[in-house]
Amino acid sequence: MKYIERLLELGCFSRQDVVKLTGNAQAAHSLLHNYLKAGYIERIRRDLYSAISFETKQPIANRFMIATHIADDAYVSYHSAFEYYGYANQVFYVVFVTTNSRFSDFTYDGIEYKRVSPRVNSGVITTNTGVRVTDVEKTVIDSIYEFEKIGGLEELLRCLMLVPSLRSDKLMTYLNEYGLASLYQKTGYILTEFSEQLSLPKSFFDFCMDKIPKSKKYLYSEKDTLSKNFVLHEEWMLYAPEKIKAVINKGGLFFDQKNSA
């Protein structure tokens, strides 16, 4: 019981954390073996553990703590970041973990942890609880870039409806780091409908418009049967739904019930 209070404070910890705590690998091995056997801790995956609450008898580590501890550079991203901030319409049984470190997707306590290879690593903050997560602006840009990691277009729009405001300077920074003409295009088109709610100035949309390509693009695959109903938004050179918010009322676009609670 010598180290249990410290492990309870950590909540989620690695084998290396225990080595630092005990002073050597052999002592760490014995402690982990004994605490696992006694039910004081639980193995999440190889070399990753959660302390067990004496009161509830449940793991202390939540999904966001676990995601952060999978690797030294791991952070919560995409729909999981929206969930962290309380801006998600649905709660998924999947946590998206962005990291350069390769790991095999795994399931613990009914939650699947899926690795995402980073494209742009900026925009990550560490909260006062020690969770690493993309800030709200980066979460929005990442999610516009890859709809499927947000549960589809409808879920993205529903999440955006819950976001109180966005900083246009941060949005522009992340768009420039992606450097994709089509992303400026899609971001401008989608966020136009939320400009007042999100307190986004006209200068932000002028910035996006200056970066769009000369060729026409589709909001998502023109091979998708739903895209047959798209109209051309000439200002954005983009084929997309005539009214983006109408997607919410129609429902069903890209949404996979298997991934949600």
Buried (B, 14 or more C-beta within 10 A) or exposed (E): EEBBEEBBEBBBBBBEBBBEBBEEEEBBBEBBEEBBEEEBBBEBBEEBBBBBEEEEEEBBBBBBBBBBBBBEBBBBBBBBBBBBBEBBBBEBEBBBBBBEEEBEEBEBEEBBBBBBEBEBBEBBEEEEEEBBBBBBBBBBBBBBBBBBBBBBBBBBBBBBBEBEEBBBEBBBBBBEBBEBBBBBBBBBBBBBBBBEBBEBEEEBBEBBBEBBEEEBBBBBEEEEEBBEEBEEBEEBBBBBBEEBEEBBEEEEBBBEEEBBE
